[in-house]
Amino acid sequence: MTSAELPQTFQALRAIREGETFRTELQTLPTASLPEGDTLIRVTHSSLNYKDGLAVSGKPGVLRSTPMTPGIDLAGTVLEDQTGRLPTGEAVILTGWGIGERQDGGYATLARVRSEWLVRSPAGTDARWAMSVGTAGFTAMLAVMGLEEHGLTPGSGEVLVTGAAGGVGSAAIALLAAAGHSVTASTGRAEEEPYLTALGATTVIPRGDLPALRRPLEKERWAGVVDTVGGETLAGAYASTRLHGSLAVCGLAGGSDLKASVFPLILRGVNLLGIDSVSCPTPRREAAWQRLARDLPMSRLEAMTQVRGLSEVPALAEQILAGQVRGRTVIDVQ
Ligand code: NDP
């Protein structure tokens, strides 16, 4: 495709801060206004993550400057890759690397990014599948890989997933169940029990029934933990993790503090694993996406996925921050 054939304009959901006021607005912009980068993508789908909820609602800490196009995920096809790495028309996925935070992201019909950030879509998948997975599903995959690399095997015992009905939580349940692990889902939404069981949870417990932290070492229960909540939930799970068990620490939906002692580490050999999806190195990214294509096909994702339009993102952002969005939301940007 020659430069003259490339689209001259595109649509984007822009986040704008003027003094004390913050708003979002759908705008038509010239292609030349995109940030620097070697690769132009026609974006067909993006997704909604908790972080996108913060960005689109104008909460501090995500958007480093404005005006900015939020959206930490995108999927689409290559229009032009000046590095020559990817051919025109190649189906690609981009999650993290600072898009939708430090530079324009996925809530737009075009994106200009760095070729090295892009992962080729696994064979047999499409952009809707990729964004049904998105950062949340990718993070869940990294968490499960981390637990398994530290000794978790089917039969090890109960694996706790906190924030279970959310995006990371839902995907973690499905991935753990697909790998043969026994999953206990913790949720604040009792009405979601049938949904969580259908995803593969063997036990569903109300958020309030998780063992609270009273002593540095609580009764051993969890062989592994995927935690998306942080705060007291994580502290309690950490103190209740079994000998040589591991916790994959993903999120802070309930708080960013961690009140903890060293005792689970030095007396039980517990592994506290940090999960960072944003700057995860490329070889690990590619391995995670290949396994996602195998273990989380669209047929499994269907039950946890809704597809919505770009204009609905501001309302959805409020809902995800209020803990009201179930599973994953794909944004059809075209
Ligand atoms: P969601 O909003 O989809 O899910 C979060 C879930 O946490 C909710 O559905 C709810 O689950 C639970 N929850 C919400 N508020 C509270 C609360 N106050 N106390 C206890 N539980 C609560 O978000 P995501 O799944 O997209 O993200 C989850 C977390 O993981 C976020 O903090 C996000 O920033 C982080 N994250 C981190 C990544 C990384 O690279 N480390 C990447 C992606 C996400 P339920 O209703 O079942 O109780």
Boltz pocket constraint, residues with backbone or C-beta under 6 A from the ligand:
constraints:
  - pocket:
      binder: B
      contacts: [[A, 48], [A, 49], [A, 50], [A, 51], [A, 135], [A, 136], [A, 139], [A, 162], [A, 163], [A, 164], [A, 165], [A, 166], [A, 167], [A, 168], [A, 169], [A, 186], [A, 187], [A, 188], [A, 189], [A, 207], [A, 227], [A, 228], [A, 229], [A, 233], [A, 249], [A, 250], [A, 251], [A, 252], [A, 253], [A, 254], [A, 255], [A, 275], [A, 276], [A, 277], [A, 278], [A, 320], [A, 321], [A, 322], [A, 323], [A, 324], [A, 325], [A, 327]]
      max_distance: 6.0
